[in-house]
Structure formats: structure tokens, C-alpha cells
Amino acid sequence: MNVSRRSLLALGAAVPALALAPQSAFAAAALPTVDMEAVLKAAQWDPVKADEAVTAGAGPSVRLVETALRGLGLIDASYVDGHFGTRTVAAYAQWQKQLGYSGIDASGLPGKTSLTRLGDGQFTLTRVYSVGARTTHQGFPVNTRTLAMLKAAQTRSGITFTVEQGSYSPGADPTSAGTHDGGGALDLDAEALTAAKRTAAVTALRQVGFAAWLRTPAQGDWPLHIHAVAISDTDLSASAQKQVGAYYEGRNGLANNAADDGPRVSKVTYEEYLRSL
């Protein structure tokens, strides 16, 4: 005798979850996943590497992104390799422009919306995050993620930072080489701090997810200050992205590409820092 699922339900019989799940749920479950955090890290780090090494933990996700870009004709098959290098950055920027983005929103650094659109029917996202809304702190523009990071560093160091330059400030300071044009970038006063507190400040900023350095007048035409860039801020300017990559490579983020002279700490994103608490 044939018994329908409706009949079984009416009789109170146990029906396997597999039989009841909507067909769309199976389709979503069958899709591979892309780790957004890992892709963002690779997109900042890989372009500045001297070789085509794949960022640890990012390869499978980056290959899925590159495969989707290849499907759109934006990148050659030879670059579908898990290395988010300059060709992949350029291809992703073209995808962002096709979506109607421009400026810092089309820098080649993947954001939640563009990644979701790219993965439609091909992959789903994990470890998704956002930099939040734009706000101000001490009169300077920042986003809520950067502000939360700054406050976390203040708590760790016991130092209240004085901001000298914020984010989203194109053209505000020509000596900054565009690093403050987008989100995630801050300059903090260091002249009022002792040498020990300067080290403590840079250490704390790095521990919560900033690429941070003490900048001295001997390095450029600027006063003594701390320059900090929020790693994996999806609004980073192109020059700020390169500074993050330089930080991962053990460099100072300046044009001379000298060795990093800052405190040695484990390099983490803000999200990695939060998971460590």
C-alpha cells in the first residue's frame, strides 16, 4: 500500500528530516563555502609577496573566488591558483565596477555584498563581517569597526589615544600617500607619550588587529606619530592595502620598504583577536 507523506504526518508517524527539507535547502547545503576573512587576508598580503605563495588557510576559498571570476571572463584560467595576486585584484575590481561600484568600493578588495553576488549559485560565505557605519571620533571620521579596535587597544595599553588624522579623508594630508583616503587608517599623537608608552601603544594596536608603526621625523616630512591601519577593513584604500601586506611581510609600510622596526607580536585581524579572548 502506498502512503503519502501527508498521511504519515496525519498519523503522527516519524518522517525523516531529509524527506521534509525544502529542495532549496539542499542546493545551498551542497555549495562549497568561502571564508571571507581568509580571502580578505590573502587579498592584502598576496599582492606584495615576492613569490606566488598561497596564504595559509586561504587557498581553497581564493580558488573558488577566482573560479567564479574566470566564469565571468575576468581572469585567465592560469591565475585560478589560490594566490590572490595583482591579476586577481584587478579582476575583482572589474567585477565590483560591473556591479556599479567606484572609488574605494572598487579597489579589488572583496566586500560582503560583492562576494555574495559573485558566489550566487556557486558558493556561500562563512566568517562574514562588516566594518559598520561611518561615525566620528574626536572630530575625525572613522567606521565603527576601527573605533572598536581603537578602544580595545586603549584598554590593553591603559593609554587614551589622541587622534591626529582619521579615515575617509582624501587629500587631507599629501604626506600620507593616500592611506587615509578610505577606511581603517588612523594617525595618533606620540609626542605626548614617553618612549615606553609609545612602544606599549604600538604593541596594543598590533595585538588587536592593526598594522601599526611609530613614525619619526627622520623617516619623512611629519611629526612624531603612530600610524595604524586596521587589517582587513573592507574600505581600505589601495595604498593602505599595500601597507597591510608590507606588515605581514615584516616591512615598515614606507616607500623604502625597510624592515619592520616595531614590537614583535603575533599578526592578527580584529576578528581573530576577538576569538582569542
DOBADREN-798551 format. One record per residue (C-alpha): residue in three letters; z, x, y; residue number from 1. Coordinates in nm, 2 decimals. Example, Ala and Ser with C-alpha at 12.3 -4.5 7.8 and 13.67 -1.06 7.14 Angstrom:
BEGIN
<site><r>Ala</r><up>0.78</up><east>1.23</east><north>-0.45</north><k>1</k></site>
<site><r>Ser</r><up>0.71</up><east>1.37</east><north>-0.11</north><k>2</k></site>
//
This chain:
BEGIN
<site><r>Met</r><up>0.00</up><east>0.00</east><north>0.00</north><k>1</k></site>
<site><r>Asn</r><up>-0.09</up><east>0.13</east><north>0.34</north><k>2</k></site>
<site><r>Val</r><up>0.19</up><east>0.11</east><north>0.60</north><k>3</k></site>
<site><r>Ser</r><up>0.12</up><east>0.17</east><north>0.97</north><k>4</k></site>
<site><r>Arg</r><up>0.34</up><east>0.38</east><north>1.19</north><k>5</k></site>
<site><r>Arg</r><up>0.43</up><east>0.07</east><north>1.39</north><k>6</k></site>
<site><r>Ser</r><up>0.55</up><east>-0.09</east><north>1.06</north><k>7</k></site>
<site><r>Leu</r><up>0.76</up><east>0.21</east><north>0.98</north><k>8</k></site>
<site><r>Leu</r><up>0.92</up><east>0.21</east><north>1.32</north><k>9</k></site>
<site><r>Ala</r><up>0.99</up><east>-0.16</east><north>1.29</north><k>10</k></site>
<site><r>Leu</r><up>1.16</up><east>-0.10</east><north>0.96</north><k>11</k></site>
<site><r>Gly</r><up>1.37</up><east>0.18</east><north>1.11</north><k>12</k></site>
<site><r>Ala</r><up>1.21</up><east>0.44</east><north>0.89</north><k>13</k></site>
<site><r>Ala</r><up>1.21</up><east>0.81</east><north>1.00</north><k>14</k></site>
<site><r>Val</r><up>0.88</up><east>0.92</east><north>1.13</north><k>15</k></site>
<site><r>Pro</r><up>0.81</up><east>1.29</east><north>1.16</north><k>16</k></site>
<site><r>Ala</r><up>0.81</up><east>1.41</east><north>1.52</north><k>17</k></site>
<site><r>Leu</r><up>0.46</up><east>1.56</east><north>1.46</north><k>18</k></site>
<site><r>Ala</r><up>0.32</up><east>1.21</east><north>1.40</north><k>19</k></site>
<site><r>Leu</r><up>0.47</up><east>1.08</east><north>1.72</north><k>20</k></site>
<site><r>Ala</r><up>0.39</up><east>1.36</east><north>1.96</north><k>21</k></site>
<site><r>Pro</r><up>0.11</up><east>1.29</east><north>2.21</north><k>22</k></site>
<site><r>Gln</r><up>-0.21</up><east>1.47</east><north>2.15</north><k>23</k></site>
<site><r>Ser</r><up>-0.20</up><east>1.64</east><north>2.49</north><k>24</k></site>
<site><r>Ala</r><up>0.14</up><east>1.80</east><north>2.40</north><k>25</k></site>
<site><r>Phe</r><up>-0.03</up><east>1.97</east><north>2.10</north><k>26</k></site>
<site><r>Ala</r><up>-0.30</up><east>2.10</east><north>2.32</north><k>27</k></site>
<site><r>Ala</r><up>-0.05</up><east>2.25</east><north>2.57</north><k>28</k></site>
<site><r>Ala</r><up>0.16</up><east>2.40</east><north>2.29</north><k>29</k></site>
<site><r>Ala</r><up>-0.14</up><east>2.57</east><north>2.14</north><k>30</k></site>
<site><r>Leu</r><up>-0.23</up><east>2.75</east><north>2.46</north><k>31</k></site>
<site><r>Pro</r><up>-0.12</up><east>3.12</east><north>2.49</north><k>32</k></site>
<site><r>Thr</r><up>0.13</up><east>3.20</east><north>2.77</north><k>33</k></site>
<site><r>Val</r><up>0.10</up><east>3.43</east><north>3.07</north><k>34</k></site>
<site><r>Asp</r><up>0.42</up><east>3.59</east><north>3.20</north><k>35</k></site>
<site><r>Met</r><up>0.38</up><east>3.55</east><north>3.58</north><k>36</k></site>
<site><r>Glu</r><up>0.65</up><east>3.82</east><north>3.65</north><k>37</k></site>
<site><r>Ala</r><up>0.48</up><east>4.07</east><north>3.43</north><k>38</k></site>
<site><r>Val</r><up>0.13</up><east>4.00</east><north>3.58</north><k>39</k></site>
<site><r>Leu</r><up>0.27</up><east>4.05</east><north>3.94</north><k>40</k></site>
<site><r>Lys</r><up>0.43</up><east>4.38</east><north>3.85</north><k>41</k></site>
<site><r>Ala</r><up>0.11</up><east>4.50</east><north>3.70</north><k>42</k></site>
<site><r>Ala</r><up>-0.10</up><east>4.38</east><north>4.00</north><k>43</k></site>
<site><r>Gln</r><up>0.11</up><east>4.60</east><north>4.23</north><k>44</k></site>
<site><r>Trp</r><up>0.16</up><east>4.90</east><north>4.00</north><k>45</k></site>
<site><r>Asp</r><up>-0.16</up><east>4.95</east><north>3.81</north><k>46</k></site>
<site><r>Pro</r><up>-0.40</up><east>5.00</east><north>4.11</north><k>47</k></site>
<site><r>Val</r><up>-0.21</up><east>5.31</east><north>4.23</north><k>48</k></site>
<site><r>Lys</r><up>-0.19</up><east>5.48</east><north>3.89</north><k>49</k></site>
<site><r>Ala</r><up>-0.39</up><east>5.79</east><north>3.83</north><k>50</k></site>
<site><r>Asp</r><up>-0.50</up><east>5.66</east><north>3.49</north><k>51</k></site>
<site><r>Glu</r><up>-0.56</up><east>5.32</east><north>3.33</north><k>52</k></site>
<site><r>Ala</r><up>-0.23</up><east>5.29</east><north>3.16</north><k>53</k></site>
<site><r>Val</r><up>-0.11</up><east>4.93</east><north>3.09</north><k>54</k></site>
<site><r>Thr</r><up>0.22</up><east>4.83</east><north>3.25</north><k>55</k></site>
<site><r>Ala</r><up>0.48</up><east>4.79</east><north>2.98</north><k>56</k></site>
<site><r>Gly</r><up>0.52</up><east>4.42</east><north>2.88</north><k>57</k></site>
<site><r>Ala</r><up>0.22</up><east>4.31</east><north>3.09</north><k>58</k></site>
<site><r>Gly</r><up>-0.08</up><east>4.39</east><north>2.88</north><k>59</k></site>
<site><r>Pro</r><up>-0.12</up><east>4.06</east><north>2.68</north><k>60</k></site>
<site><r>Ser</r><up>-0.07</up><east>3.85</east><north>3.00</north><k>61</k></site>
<site><r>Val</r><up>-0.30</up><east>4.05</east><north>3.21</north><k>62</k></site>
<site><r>Arg</r><up>-0.57</up><east>4.04</east><north>2.94</north><k>63</k></site>
<site><r>Leu</r><up>-0.55</up><east>3.66</east><north>2.94</north><k>64</k></site>
<site><r>Val</r><up>-0.59</up><east>3.66</east><north>3.32</north><k>65</k></site>
<site><r>Glu</r><up>-0.88</up><east>3.90</east><north>3.30</north><k>66</k></site>
<site><r>Thr</r><up>-1.05</up><east>3.69</east><north>3.02</north><k>67</k></site>
<site><r>Ala</r><up>-1.03</up><east>3.38</east><north>3.25</north><k>68</k></site>
<site><r>Leu</r><up>-1.18</up><east>3.58</east><north>3.54</north><k>69</k></site>
<site><r>Arg</r><up>-1.45</up><east>3.70</east><north>3.30</north><k>70</k></site>
<site><r>Gly</r><up>-1.53</up><east>3.34</east><north>3.21</north><k>71</k></site>
<site><r>Leu</r><up>-1.59</up><east>3.27</east><north>3.58</north><k>72</k></site>
<site><r>Gly</r><up>-1.83</up><east>3.57</east><north>3.60</north><k>73</k></site>
<site><r>Leu</r><up>-1.59</up><east>3.75</east><north>3.84</north><k>74</k></site>
<site><r>Ile</r><up>-1.53</up><east>4.06</east><north>3.63</north><k>75</k></site>
<site><r>Asp</r><up>-1.72</up><east>4.26</east><north>3.37</north><k>76</k></site>
<site><r>Ala</r><up>-1.61</up><east>4.25</east><north>3.01</north><k>77</k></site>
<site><r>Ser</r><up>-1.53</up><east>4.62</east><north>3.01</north><k>78</k></site>
<site><r>Tyr</r><up>-1.24</up><east>4.55</east><north>3.25</north><k>79</k></site>
<site><r>Val</r><up>-1.07</up><east>4.30</east><north>3.02</north><k>80</k></site>
<site><r>Asp</r><up>-0.83</up><east>4.56</east><north>2.91</north><k>81</k></site>
<site><r>Gly</r><up>-0.48</up><east>4.46</east><north>3.02</north><k>82</k></site>
<site><r>His</r><up>-0.48</up><east>4.71</east><north>3.32</north><k>83</k></site>
<site><r>Phe</r><up>-0.46</up><east>4.52</east><north>3.65</north><k>84</k></site>
<site><r>Gly</r><up>-0.66</up><east>4.78</east><north>3.84</north><k>85</k></site>
<site><r>Thr</r><up>-0.86</up><east>4.77</east><north>4.16</north><k>86</k></site>
<site><r>Arg</r><up>-1.15</up><east>4.58</east><north>3.99</north><k>87</k></site>
<site><r>Thr</r><up>-0.92</up><east>4.31</east><north>3.86</north><k>88</k></site>
<site><r>Val</r><up>-0.75</up><east>4.29</east><north>4.20</north><k>89</k></site>
<site><r>Ala</r><up>-1.09</up><east>4.24</east><north>4.37</north><k>90</k></site>
<site><r>Ala</r><up>-1.19</up><east>3.98</east><north>4.11</north><k>91</k></site>
<site><r>Tyr</r><up>-0.87</up><east>3.79</east><north>4.16</north><k>92</k></site>
<site><r>Ala</r><up>-0.91</up><east>3.80</east><north>4.53</north><k>93</k></site>
<site><r>Gln</r><up>-1.26</up><east>3.65</east><north>4.49</north><k>94</k></site>
<site><r>Trp</r><up>-1.10</up><east>3.37</east><north>4.27</north><k>95</k></site>
<site><r>Gln</r><up>-0.85</up><east>3.30</east><north>4.55</north><k>96</k></site>
<site><r>Lys</r><up>-1.13</up><east>3.28</east><north>4.80</north><k>97</k></site>
<site><r>Gln</r><up>-1.32</up><east>3.03</east><north>4.58</north><k>98</k></site>
<site><r>Leu</r><up>-1.00</up><east>2.82</east><north>4.60</north><k>99</k></site>
<site><r>Gly</r><up>-1.02</up><east>2.82</east><north>4.97</north><k>100</k></site>
<site><r>Tyr</r><up>-0.76</up><east>3.08</east><north>5.05</north><k>101</k></site>
<site><r>Ser</r><up>-0.79</up><east>3.36</east><north>5.31</north><k>102</k></site>
<site><r>Gly</r><up>-0.58</up><east>3.64</east><north>5.46</north><k>103</k></site>
<site><r>Ile</r><up>-0.27</up><east>3.73</east><north>5.27</north><k>104</k></site>
<site><r>Asp</r><up>-0.33</up><east>3.44</east><north>5.04</north><k>105</k></site>
<site><r>Ala</r><up>-0.65</up><east>3.60</east><north>4.91</north><k>106</k></site>
<site><r>Ser</r><up>-0.52</up><east>3.96</east><north>4.87</north><k>107</k></site>
<site><r>Gly</r><up>-0.57</up><east>3.97</east><north>4.49</north><k>108</k></site>
<site><r>Leu</r><up>-0.20</up><east>3.93</east><north>4.42</north><k>109</k></site>
<site><r>Pro</r><up>-0.16</up><east>3.63</east><north>4.19</north><k>110</k></site>
<site><r>Gly</r><up>0.04</up><east>3.34</east><north>4.31</north><k>111</k></site>
<site><r>Lys</r><up>0.18</up><east>3.04</east><north>4.12</north><k>112</k></site>
<site><r>Thr</r><up>-0.09</up><east>2.79</east><north>4.24</north><k>113</k></site>
<site><r>Ser</r><up>-0.39</up><east>3.02</east><north>4.18</north><k>114</k></site>
<site><r>Leu</r><up>-0.26</up><east>3.13</east><north>3.84</north><k>115</k></site>
<site><r>Thr</r><up>-0.20</up><east>2.78</east><north>3.73</north><k>116</k></site>
<site><r>Arg</r><up>-0.56</up><east>2.68</east><north>3.84</north><k>117</k></site>
<site><r>Leu</r><up>-0.70</up><east>2.98</east><north>3.66</north><k>118</k></site>
<site><r>Gly</r><up>-0.52</up><east>2.90</east><north>3.34</north><k>119</k></site>
<site><r>Asp</r><up>-0.63</up><east>2.54</east><north>3.33</north><k>120</k></site>
<site><r>Gly</r><up>-0.71</up><east>2.48</east><north>2.96</north><k>121</k></site>
<site><r>Gln</r><up>-0.67</up><east>2.85</east><north>2.88</north><k>122</k></site>
<site><r>Phe</r><up>-0.31</up><east>2.95</east><north>2.92</north><k>123</k></site>
<site><r>Thr</r><up>0.02</up><east>2.82</east><north>3.05</north><k>124</k></site>
<site><r>Leu</r><up>0.27</up><east>3.01</east><north>3.27</north><k>125</k></site>
<site><r>Thr</r><up>0.62</up><east>3.14</east><north>3.19</north><k>126</k></site>
<site><r>Arg</r><up>0.87</up><east>3.31</east><north>3.42</north><k>127</k></site>
<site><r>Val</r><up>0.72</up><east>3.12</east><north>3.72</north><k>128</k></site>
<site><r>Tyr</r><up>0.88</up><east>3.17</east><north>4.06</north><k>129</k></site>
<site><r>Ser</r><up>0.81</up><east>3.13</east><north>4.43</north><k>130</k></site>
<site><r>Val</r><up>0.90</up><east>3.32</east><north>4.74</north><k>131</k></site>
<site><r>Gly</r><up>1.01</up><east>2.99</east><north>4.90</north><k>132</k></site>
<site><r>Ala</r><up>0.96</up><east>2.86</east><north>5.26</north><k>133</k></site>
<site><r>Arg</r><up>0.94</up><east>3.08</east><north>5.57</north><k>134</k></site>
<site><r>Thr</r><up>1.25</up><east>3.09</east><north>5.78</north><k>135</k></site>
<site><r>Thr</r><up>1.41</up><east>3.33</east><north>6.03</north><k>136</k></site>
<site><r>His</r><up>1.70</up><east>3.58</east><north>6.01</north><k>137</k></site>
<site><r>Gln</r><up>1.84</up><east>3.74</east><north>6.32</north><k>138</k></site>
<site><r>Gly</r><up>1.54</up><east>3.61</east><north>6.50</north><k>139</k></site>
<site><r>Phe</r><up>1.28</up><east>3.77</east><north>6.27</north><k>140</k></site>
<site><r>Pro</r><up>1.05</up><east>3.58</east><north>6.02</north><k>141</k></site>
<site><r>Val</r><up>1.12</up><east>3.61</east><north>5.65</north><k>142</k></site>
<site><r>Asn</r><up>1.09</up><east>3.40</east><north>5.34</north><k>143</k></site>
<site><r>Thr</r><up>1.39</up><east>3.26</east><north>5.15</north><k>144</k></site>
<site><r>Arg</r><up>1.35</up><east>3.49</east><north>4.86</north><k>145</k></site>
<site><r>Thr</r><up>1.35</up><east>3.80</east><north>5.08</north><k>146</k></site>
<site><r>Leu</r><up>1.66</up><east>3.67</east><north>5.27</north><k>147</k></site>
<site><r>Ala</r><up>1.84</up><east>3.60</east><north>4.94</north><k>148</k></site>
<site><r>Met</r><up>1.76</up><east>3.96</east><north>4.83</north><k>149</k></site>
<site><r>Leu</r><up>1.89</up><east>4.10</east><north>5.16</north><k>150</k></site>
<site><r>Lys</r><up>2.22</up><east>3.91</east><north>5.13</north><k>151</k></site>
<site><r>Ala</r><up>2.26</up><east>4.03</east><north>4.77</north><k>152</k></site>
<site><r>Ala</r><up>2.22</up><east>4.39</east><north>4.89</north><k>153</k></site>
<site><r>Gln</r><up>2.47</up><east>4.33</east><north>5.17</north><k>154</k></site>
<site><r>Thr</r><up>2.72</up><east>4.20</east><north>4.91</north><k>155</k></site>
<site><r>Arg</r><up>2.67</up><east>4.50</east><north>4.68</north><k>156</k></site>
<site><r>Ser</r><up>2.69</up><east>4.76</east><north>4.96</north><k>157</k></site>
<site><r>Gly</r><up>2.95</up><east>4.59</east><north>5.18</north><k>158</k></site>
<site><r>Ile</r><up>2.72</up><east>4.66</east><north>5.48</north><k>159</k></site>
<site><r>Thr</r><up>2.59</up><east>4.39</east><north>5.72</north><k>160</k></site>
<site><r>Phe</r><up>2.23</up><east>4.49</east><north>5.80</north><k>161</k></site>
<site><r>Thr</r><up>2.07</up><east>4.46</east><north>6.14</north><k>162</k></site>
<site><r>Val</r><up>1.70</up><east>4.37</east><north>6.11</north><k>163</k></site>
<site><r>Glu</r><up>1.47</up><east>4.56</east><north>6.35</north><k>164</k></site>
<site><r>Gln</r><up>1.14</up><east>4.41</east><north>6.21</north><k>165</k></site>
<site><r>Gly</r><up>1.07</up><east>4.12</east><north>5.99</north><k>166</k></site>
<site><r>Ser</r><up>0.79</up><east>3.98</east><north>5.78</north><k>167</k></site>
<site><r>Tyr</r><up>0.47</up><east>3.78</east><north>5.87</north><k>168</k></site>
<site><r>Ser</r><up>0.43</up><east>3.99</east><north>6.19</north><k>169</k></site>
<site><r>Pro</r><up>0.07</up><east>4.11</east><north>6.20</north><k>170</k></site>
<site><r>Gly</r><up>0.01</up><east>4.36</east><north>6.48</north><k>171</k></site>
<site><r>Ala</r><up>0.37</up><east>4.37</east><north>6.58</north><k>172</k></site>
<site><r>Asp</r><up>0.41</up><east>4.75</east><north>6.52</north><k>173</k></site>
<site><r>Pro</r><up>0.10</up><east>4.96</east><north>6.48</north><k>174</k></site>
<site><r>Thr</r><up>0.30</up><east>5.24</east><north>6.31</north><k>175</k></site>
<site><r>Ser</r><up>0.37</up><east>5.01</east><north>6.02</north><k>176</k></site>
<site><r>Ala</r><up>0.01</up><east>5.02</east><north>5.89</north><k>177</k></site>
<site><r>Gly</r><up>0.01</up><east>4.65</east><north>5.82</north><k>178</k></site>
<site><r>Thr</r><up>0.31</up><east>4.65</east><north>5.58</north><k>179</k></site>
<site><r>His</r><up>0.47</up><east>4.37</east><north>5.78</north><k>180</k></site>
<site><r>Asp</r><up>0.16</up><east>4.15</east><north>5.81</north><k>181</k></site>
<site><r>Gly</r><up>0.27</up><east>3.95</east><north>5.50</north><k>182</k></site>
<site><r>Gly</r><up>0.60</up><east>3.86</east><north>5.34</north><k>183</k></site>
<site><r>Gly</r><up>0.87</up><east>4.07</east><north>5.18</north><k>184</k></site>
<site><r>Ala</r><up>0.88</up><east>4.35</east><north>5.44</north><k>185</k></site>
<site><r>Leu</r><up>1.18</up><east>4.44</east><north>5.65</north><k>186</k></site>
<site><r>Asp</r><up>1.29</up><east>4.73</east><north>5.87</north><k>187</k></site>
<site><r>Leu</r><up>1.67</up><east>4.77</east><north>5.91</north><k>188</k></site>
<site><r>Asp</r><up>1.87</up><east>4.98</east><north>6.16</north><k>189</k></site>
<site><r>Ala</r><up>2.00</up><east>5.30</east><north>6.02</north><k>190</k></site>
<site><r>Glu</r><up>2.11</up><east>5.48</east><north>6.33</north><k>191</k></site>
<site><r>Ala</r><up>2.44</up><east>5.30</east><north>6.35</north><k>192</k></site>
<site><r>Leu</r><up>2.52</up><east>5.39</east><north>5.99</north><k>193</k></site>
<site><r>Thr</r><up>2.68</up><east>5.71</east><north>5.86</north><k>194</k></site>
<site><r>Ala</r><up>2.49</up><east>5.93</east><north>5.61</north><k>195</k></site>
<site><r>Ala</r><up>2.69</up><east>5.79</east><north>5.33</north><k>196</k></site>
<site><r>Lys</r><up>2.63</up><east>5.43</east><north>5.43</north><k>197</k></site>
<site><r>Arg</r><up>2.26</up><east>5.49</east><north>5.46</north><k>198</k></site>
<site><r>Thr</r><up>2.25</up><east>5.61</east><north>5.10</north><k>199</k></site>
<site><r>Ala</r><up>2.46</up><east>5.31</east><north>5.00</north><k>200</k></site>
<site><r>Ala</r><up>2.24</up><east>5.07</east><north>5.18</north><k>201</k></site>
<site><r>Val</r><up>1.91</up><east>5.21</east><north>5.02</north><k>202</k></site>
<site><r>Thr</r><up>2.08</up><east>5.21</east><north>4.68</north><k>203</k></site>
<site><r>Ala</r><up>2.19</up><east>4.85</east><north>4.71</north><k>204</k></site>
<site><r>Leu</r><up>1.85</up><east>4.74</east><north>4.83</north><k>205</k></site>
<site><r>Arg</r><up>1.68</up><east>4.91</east><north>4.54</north><k>206</k></site>
<site><r>Gln</r><up>1.93</up><east>4.76</east><north>4.29</north><k>207</k></site>
<site><r>Val</r><up>1.84</up><east>4.40</east><north>4.39</north><k>208</k></site>
<site><r>Gly</r><up>1.47</up><east>4.45</east><north>4.38</north><k>209</k></site>
<site><r>Phe</r><up>1.34</up><east>4.62</east><north>4.70</north><k>210</k></site>
<site><r>Ala</r><up>1.12</up><east>4.92</east><north>4.72</north><k>211</k></site>
<site><r>Ala</r><up>1.33</up><east>5.09</east><north>4.99</north><k>212</k></site>
<site><r>Trp</r><up>1.34</up><east>5.42</east><north>5.17</north><k>213</k></site>
<site><r>Leu</r><up>1.52</up><east>5.58</east><north>5.46</north><k>214</k></site>
<site><r>Arg</r><up>1.25</up><east>5.67</east><north>5.72</north><k>215</k></site>
<site><r>Thr</r><up>1.32</up><east>5.96</east><north>5.96</north><k>216</k></site>
<site><r>Pro</r><up>1.16</up><east>6.06</east><north>6.29</north><k>217</k></site>
<site><r>Ala</r><up>1.03</up><east>6.37</east><north>6.12</north><k>218</k></site>
<site><r>Gln</r><up>0.81</up><east>6.15</east><north>5.89</north><k>219</k></site>
<site><r>Gly</r><up>0.64</up><east>5.95</east><north>6.17</north><k>220</k></site>
<site><r>Asp</r><up>0.65</up><east>5.81</east><north>6.52</north><k>221</k></site>
<site><r>Trp</r><up>0.95</up><east>5.59</east><north>6.46</north><k>222</k></site>
<site><r>Pro</r><up>1.33</up><east>5.59</east><north>6.50</north><k>223</k></site>
<site><r>Leu</r><up>1.56</up><east>5.64</east><north>6.20</north><k>224</k></site>
<site><r>His</r><up>1.55</up><east>5.32</east><north>6.00</north><k>225</k></site>
<site><r>Ile</r><up>1.54</up><east>5.18</east><north>5.64</north><k>226</k></site>
<site><r>His</r><up>1.21</up><east>5.03</east><north>5.53</north><k>227</k></site>
<site><r>Ala</r><up>1.23</up><east>4.78</east><north>5.25</north><k>228</k></site>
<site><r>Val</r><up>0.96</up><east>4.58</east><north>5.06</north><k>229</k></site>
<site><r>Ala</r><up>1.05</up><east>4.30</east><north>4.82</north><k>230</k></site>
<site><r>Ile</r><up>0.89</up><east>4.39</east><north>4.49</north><k>231</k></site>
<site><r>Ser</r><up>0.66</up><east>4.11</east><north>4.36</north><k>232</k></site>
<site><r>Asp</r><up>0.67</up><east>3.90</east><north>4.67</north><k>233</k></site>
<site><r>Thr</r><up>0.35</up><east>3.70</east><north>4.63</north><k>234</k></site>
<site><r>Asp</r><up>0.29</up><east>3.71</east><north>5.01</north><k>235</k></site>
<site><r>Leu</r><up>0.28</up><east>4.09</east><north>5.03</north><k>236</k></site>
<site><r>Ser</r><up>0.01</up><east>4.24</east><north>5.25</north><k>237</k></site>
<site><r>Ala</r><up>-0.23</up><east>4.48</east><north>5.08</north><k>238</k></site>
<site><r>Ser</r><up>-0.06</up><east>4.79</east><north>5.23</north><k>239</k></site>
<site><r>Ala</r><up>0.28</up><east>4.66</east><north>5.12</north><k>240</k></site>
<site><r>Gln</r><up>0.15</up><east>4.61</east><north>4.76</north><k>241</k></site>
<site><r>Lys</r><up>0.04</up><east>4.97</east><north>4.76</north><k>242</k></site>
<site><r>Gln</r><up>0.39</up><east>5.08</east><north>4.87</north><k>243</k></site>
<site><r>Val</r><up>0.55</up><east>4.89</east><north>4.58</north><k>244</k></site>
<site><r>Gly</r><up>0.30</up><east>5.07</east><north>4.34</north><k>245</k></site>
<site><r>Ala</r><up>0.39</up><east>5.40</east><north>4.50</north><k>246</k></site>
<site><r>Tyr</r><up>0.76</up><east>5.33</east><north>4.45</north><k>247</k></site>
<site><r>Tyr</r><up>0.70</up><east>5.26</east><north>4.08</north><k>248</k></site>
<site><r>Glu</r><up>0.51</up><east>5.59</east><north>4.07</north><k>249</k></site>
<site><r>Gly</r><up>0.81</up><east>5.78</east><north>4.22</north><k>250</k></site>
<site><r>Arg</r><up>0.64</up><east>5.83</east><north>4.56</north><k>251</k></site>
<site><r>Asn</r><up>0.76</up><east>5.77</east><north>4.91</north><k>252</k></site>
<site><r>Gly</r><up>0.51</up><east>5.50</east><north>5.01</north><k>253</k></site>
<site><r>Leu</r><up>0.38</up><east>5.70</east><north>5.31</north><k>254</k></site>
<site><r>Ala</r><up>0.03</up><east>5.83</east><north>5.36</north><k>255</k></site>
<site><r>Asn</r><up>0.12</up><east>6.18</east><north>5.24</north><k>256</k></site>
<site><r>Asn</r><up>0.22</up><east>6.03</east><north>4.90</north><k>257</k></site>
<site><r>Ala</r><up>0.51</up><east>6.27</east><north>4.87</north><k>258</k></site>
<site><r>Ala</r><up>0.78</up><east>6.24</east><north>4.61</north><k>259</k></site>
<site><r>Asp</r><up>1.04</up><east>5.97</east><north>4.65</north><k>260</k></site>
<site><r>Asp</r><up>1.34</up><east>6.12</east><north>4.82</north><k>261</k></site>
<site><r>Gly</r><up>1.56</up><east>5.82</east><north>4.78</north><k>262</k></site>
<site><r>Pro</r><up>1.85</up><east>5.74</east><north>4.54</north><k>263</k></site>
<site><r>Arg</r><up>1.77</up><east>5.72</east><north>4.18</north><k>264</k></site>
<site><r>Val</r><up>1.82</up><east>5.37</east><north>4.04</north><k>265</k></site>
<site><r>Ser</r><up>1.66</up><east>5.15</east><north>3.78</north><k>266</k></site>
<site><r>Lys</r><up>1.35</up><east>4.99</east><north>3.93</north><k>267</k></site>
<site><r>Val</r><up>1.38</up><east>4.61</east><north>3.90</north><k>268</k></site>
<site><r>Thr</r><up>1.25</up><east>4.29</east><north>4.06</north><k>269</k></site>
<site><r>Tyr</r><up>1.48</up><east>4.04</east><north>4.21</north><k>270</k></site>
<site><r>Glu</r><up>1.44</up><east>3.81</east><north>3.91</north><k>271</k></site>
<site><r>Glu</r><up>1.53</up><east>4.10</east><north>3.67</north><k>272</k></site>
<site><r>Tyr</r><up>1.83</up><east>4.17</east><north>3.88</north><k>273</k></site>
<site><r>Leu</r><up>1.95</up><east>3.81</east><north>3.87</north><k>274</k></site>
<site><r>Arg</r><up>1.91</up><east>3.80</east><north>3.49</north><k>275</k></site>
<site><r>Ser</r><up>2.13</up><east>4.12</east><north>3.47</north><k>276</k></site>
<site><r>Leu</r><up>2.43</up><east>3.95</east><north>3.64</north><k>277</k></site>
//
